[in-house]
Amino acid sequence: MYGINTDDPATHSGAVDLRSDTLTRPTAAMRRAMAEAEVGDDVYREDPTVNALEERVADLFGHEAALFVPSGTMGNQIGLRLVCEPGQEVLGDADCHVLTYEMGAAAALFGLSSRTVVSDGGRLSADQLIAQVRPHGDWHLTATAAIAVENTHNRGGGLVQPLAELEKLFEWSRGAGVNVHLDGARIFNAHVASGVALSTYGGLADTASVCLSKGLGAPIGSVLVAGAERIAAARLWRKRLGGGMRQVGVLAAAAQYALDHHLERLAEDHEHARLLAERLGVDPATVETNIVVVEGVQAPLVAEVAKAQGVLVGQVSPTRIRLVTHLGVDRAGVEHAAKVVGELL
Ligand SMILES: *Cc1c(COP(=O)(O)O)cnc(C)c1O
């Protein structure tokens, strides 16, 4: 089929699959790195590949420590639990992943209360959130212990949060006794698009969860970063949730490979997304990274007809589709998708 890293059969799925960047398959070279990984029992902290990955990611984000977890959801939820006690509140925007797509975990597992504010398409406004924070020590009020920030923003179409807003929020939070959790599932896309250092983003959060399994192309895995004491606690939470894994260096090796070889190339995905936007008549200002959202369409129909022509798109709502570029779709695949979807619109 069309251009799915045609030089690397390991990534073939038989279609141009733009539903999500989680659909990447490990490349042949990544699989070799996995096969050759040195491993040990990670619950005993004896997996050298996991230990090296945790140290590397902690350093990248300028934090003391890190913990490898099976999913971004687990990274986020443990992250929230570290900075919020049962009965306290997490504040986030109404479309944020941690409160929209994580099965109510904060409430169901940890007794955390949550409140949301409707934002401008996911774009962070420090003032808007700060205005909603409820203080500690008032016997009438549910105290706001943490604010969740998402960068890039998934339902916001992959938008990169304005650095000035992140700085304003974090600076304010220091004096207010409120912690900031970063859902950095696509922080690597934000970094490549904005040129802002990962350590700068890391320095503006108390806890951050970052995904290796999105655009970076690892099959599994996220890393939670925070201070050393918090990560020690996170290790217990992970075990309690059933996320203590054994010879998981095979997965950490995929993550290491992804950081070595797939980080800079995210720029290519962003270029492909801009190309799709251009061809599909989508405002290029709405495409900052690897997600293209097309509004005002009959989503089920477009998805069905495109599928018959070998192009898979995501349906965000009955009138909205999204196309997410990633390393499994090369230029020829993007051209094919632009042609097929373009004709349908
Ligand atoms: C994908 C994603 C996650 C984590 O998803 P998992 O499937 O649990 O790994 C978290 N936040 C955002 C914004 C995401 O897009």
The ligand as an SDF file (V2000), in Angstrom:
LIG
                    3D

 15 15  0  0  0  0  0  0  0  0999 V2000
   -2.4790    9.5030   24.9650 C   0  0  0  0  0  0  0  0  0  0  0  0
   -2.5850   10.5060   26.0080 C   0  0  0  0  0  0  0  0  0  0  0  0
   -2.3810   10.1740   27.3540 C   0  0  0  0  0  0  0  0  0  0  0  0
   -2.0740    8.7860   27.8560 C   0  0  0  0  0  0  0  0  0  0  0  0
   -2.6520    7.7550   27.2060 O   0  0  0  0  0  0  0  0  0  0  0  0
   -2.3600    6.2190   27.4790 P   0  0  0  0  0  0  0  0  0  0  0  0
   -3.1360    5.5980   26.3920 O   0  0  0  0  0  0  0  0  0  0  0  0
   -2.8490    5.9030   28.8270 O   0  0  0  0  0  0  0  0  0  0  0  0
   -0.8870    5.9950   27.3540 O   0  0  0  0  0  0  0  0  0  0  0  0
   -2.4350   11.1800   28.2770 C   0  0  0  0  0  0  0  0  0  0  0  0
   -2.6740   12.4320   27.9140 N   0  0  0  0  0  0  0  0  0  0  0  0
   -2.8690   12.8070   26.6360 C   0  0  0  0  0  0  0  0  0  0  0  0
   -3.0630   14.2300   26.3140 C   0  0  0  0  0  0  0  0  0  0  0  0
   -2.8400   11.8560   25.6380 C   0  0  0  0  0  0  0  0  0  0  0  0
   -3.0330   12.2260   24.3750 O   0  0  0  0  0  0  0  0  0  0  0  0
  1  2  1  0
  2  3  1  0
  2 14  2  0
  3  4  1  0
  3 10  2  0
  4  5  1  0
  5  6  1  0
  6  7  2  0
  6  8  1  0
  6  9  1  0
 10 11  1  0
 11 12  2  0
 12 13  1  0
 12 14  1  0
 14 15  1  0
M  END
$$$$
